[in-house]
Amino acid sequence: MKNISNLVTAASFFVGIVLIGIMPFRVMYWFSNLFAFLLHKVFGYRRRIIDENLSRAYPNITEEEKRKLIKRIYRNISDVFVEGVKAFIMPHKQVVKRHKVLNPEVIEPYLKMGHSIIGLTGHIANWEWGSLSASGQINASVVAFYKELSNPIVDRFVKASRRKYGTILASIKNTAETFERHIDKNTVFVMAADQSPLKKQLEHAYWTTFFGQQTPFLYGPEKYSTKHGLPVFYIDIDRVKRGYYEVTLSLLSNKPQLLAAGELTKIYALKLEEVIRRKPEDWLWSHRRWRFATPIEE
């Protein structure tokens, strides 16, 4: 039964790729508006989680302000989904045009000295196109970490598509091995570090203030940057207008191994919050970001 279910899901997925793939962008965003409405008003997709997250992050927000913001949040979720599907057939030239890295030169000095670096980002605006556009705009190998999909057919297809322009996709299950394999190859390791750790990961998580409350962060970025002495940059993805993004790189630390434990995570959290507050509708508020209230809660 599981194999049949996987086949049905994969077939539906491929039909969706064809349908969205042949749509002009204007029609695709009309469809995205409809899909956002369905997610919000009909299915109530993670509505309670979004509402709770906003109340925590913005305790003084009015109900009217929250209502308008939630509407924009669902449009962002829908846009990221349809754009992610559209990416399967987008030519590289078009991807780079719509997801442009403004200042790749800031990492050039490190790469010319033979260093690899870590690029930290969050689930803000369209992070999906980054795995396609980065390799065409940065003079280095690009390794993007991802979480494997439960459907093996779809997972294989997604991996093949996302790496078709040169980016190497690596499972988060093999993070240590991936760093060891690529550390000496002038590599940019791209990691999204804004999701909540699992309960079993809390023992090693770094806690810091995020939107006014103690919040656990994944320990991987700090662990591997300090272990290997890798400079760490923040990857800021800004939606300029619908379907167009500008990416700006900024240094978080060039010697993270000299920082106190948790300091790099704190720097990242501050930068992430600054970016989210600039355009809160562009963050993926549907994650259960504050499922653990304190460092000692079981």
N, C-alpha and C positions, 0 to 999 in steps of 0.2 A: 504493500500500500504506500509506503514511504517513497519508493521509486516512482510510482505512478503520480503521486502528489508533486514530486520534484519535476517530472516531465510536464505536467499541466502548468505549474508555476513558470517553468522555463519557456513554454510555448506562449503563455500570456505575455511574458517579458519581451520576447522577440517580436510579437505582434505590436506591442507598445513602441518598441524601437522603430519599427517601420512606419507606424502611423505618425508619431511625433517627428521622426526623421524627415519625412516628406513635407511637413508643414513649413510654410514660410514663418519667419520669426514673429511677424505680426499676428498671424493666426495662432501660433503656439502660445503667445502670451494671453490671447483671448481665452484659449483653453485653460491656461494656468489660472486665470481669474475664476473660471467656473470650478476648477478643481479645488481652489482655495476656499470657495464658498461651501463646497460639499464637505471638505475636511472640517471646517469651522462650524457650520450651522446644521449639517445633516449627521455627520459621523461624530462630531465633537472630539476629534483626534487629540488625545492627551490634553484636553481643555483644563482639567483640574490641575495637572502638573504645571501648565503654563501660568494659570491664575495664581497658584501658590508661589511659584518662583518670582513672579512680578511683585506680589505683596511683600515678599521677603526683601527683594532688592530695592523696591521703591515704596517704603512704608507709608509715605505721605501722598501717594498717587490717588487721585479721585476716581470714582467708578467710571465717569465719562472718559477721562484720560486713558484709563486701562482698557476700556472698550475699543477706543480708536487704535491704541497700540496693538492690541490682540489681533485686530483685523489686518494690520500691516504685517504682523508676525506670521500669520497664516499665508499671506501672499508671498512672503520670503520663503517659507517652507515649500510652497508649491513651485515657485520659480526655480529653486535649487533642484527640486526633483525633475522637472521637465528639462531644465538645462543639462542635468546630468545624463538624462536619456538622449538628448539631442547630441551630446558629445560623442556618442558612438559612431556617428557618421560625419561629424564636422571635419573638414580638412584642417591641417595644422596651421596654415596661413590664417584661416578665419579664427581659430582658437587664440592665437597669439594677438591678433588684432583686437579681440574682445576681452582678453585677460592679459594686460600688458604690465610687465615689470618695469617700473620707472627708473630705478637706480641700481641695476645689477653691478655697477662699478664699485660699490662700497665693499663688496666681498672679494673683489679681484686681488687686492694686496695679499690677503690670506691664502688664496688659491695659488698665486704665483710663488709663494714661499713653500708650497707643497702641503699646506694644511687642509684638512677637511673641516667642515663647519656643521653646526646644527641650526636648522631654521625652525623656530616654534611659531605655530599659528593657533587659531581656534576655529570652531565651527561657525564662522562669520561670513555672511554673504555666500558667494560661490567658491568654496574651497575645492570642489571637485575638478574644475577646469585647470587648477594649478598643476595637477599631475600630468596634464597634457601640454601645458604651455611652458613650464619651467625649463625643460630640456632644450627648448629652442631659443631661450633668452639668456641662459647662464652657461658660462664656459666651464662646465664641470659635470661630472656624473651626478645624477639626482636619484636618491633613494627615498621613496615615500612609504611610510608605514601605514598599514591598513588592517582592519579587522575582517577576518574571513567571513564570507556569507554562509548561511546555513545550507543553501541549495548549491551543491557542488557543480552543477551544470552552469548555473548563472555565475558562480564564483570564477570558474575557469574563463568564461567569456569576458567578464569584467576585467580580470587581470590582463588578458591578452589585449583588450582594447585600450586600457589605461597606459600600457607600456609600449604601444605601437609607435610612439614618437621618441622613444629613447629612455623614458623614466623607468627605473627599476622599482617594482612593487615588492615589498617585503612584509610578511605577516608579523604582527606584534608578538606572536608566540615565539618568534625566532629573533628577537631584537638583539640579544647579546651576540649571537652568531653572525648576524648581519653587520654589526659594527666591526667585528673582527675581520670579516671578509673584505670590507670596503674601506676601512679606515685609512689605508695607505694609497688610495686611488683618487685623491682630489675630489672628494665626494661632499655633496650637500645632503645631509640627512634631514628630511622634512617630517615633523611630528606635530600632531594636534594634541594639545595637553590640557584641554579645558573640560573633559568629561570627569565625572566622579569616579574614584577608584571603587573596585568591588570590595565587599566587606573583608575578604581574605587578603586584600592588598593594604588594608588600613595600617597594619603594623609598620609598614615601610613608607607610608604616605607622608608628605610634608603638609603641615597645617599652617595656614596664614590667613590674614584678614582679606575677605573678598566681598564687596558690597556690604561692608559693615558687620560681617559675621565670620566666625572661624569656619574655614572651609578646607577639606582635604584635597590635595592635588597629587596626581600621579608622580611617582618618584623617578621614572625612567629618564626624562630629559636631564635632570640634575645629576643623576647617577652616572650616565654615560658621558656627559660633558666634563664632569670633574675627573672621572677615571681616565679619559683619554686627552684631557686638556684641550678641548675643542671650543673655539669661539662660538658664542650663541647669538643669533639674530632673531628679531621678531619679524614675522611676515604679516604685514597689515594689508588686508584685502578690502578695498573700498568700492562699493557699487556707485559708479558715477551716474549711470542711468540704467534703465532696464536692459540687461543683456551686455553691459559693458562694465569692466572692472579695471581698477588700477592697483598695482601691488607695490608697496613701499617697504624696503628692508631697513631696519634700524638695529644697531648694536645693543644687546642687553649686557653682555660681558665678554671681554676678550681673554680673560684669565679666570674662568669659573672655579678652577681648582684652588684658587687663593681665597675664595669667599667662605664665610662661615656656613655650616650646614643649614640648608633651608633658605639661604639668602637669594640664590638665583631663582628659586621658585617664587619668592616674595616679589622680586623684580618683575618676573613674568606676569604674576597675578595683577600687579599694579598697572602694567601696560595693557593687559587684556581688559581690565575694568575700564580704563580710560577709553579704549577703542569702542567697547560696548556702549558706554554712556553717550558717545558721540552719535551713534545710530542704533539704539536698542532694538529696533525691529529686525535688524540683520543678524542677530545672534539666534542660535537654536535653543530657545527657551523650553522646548519640549523634553530636554534631558532632565532627569531627577538630580539636579546639581547639589541640593542640600538634604540628601537623605540621611546624613549623619550629622547630628547637631554639634557634638563636641568631640575632642580627641579621645575622650575616655568612655564614650557611649558604646555600649555593646549592641 
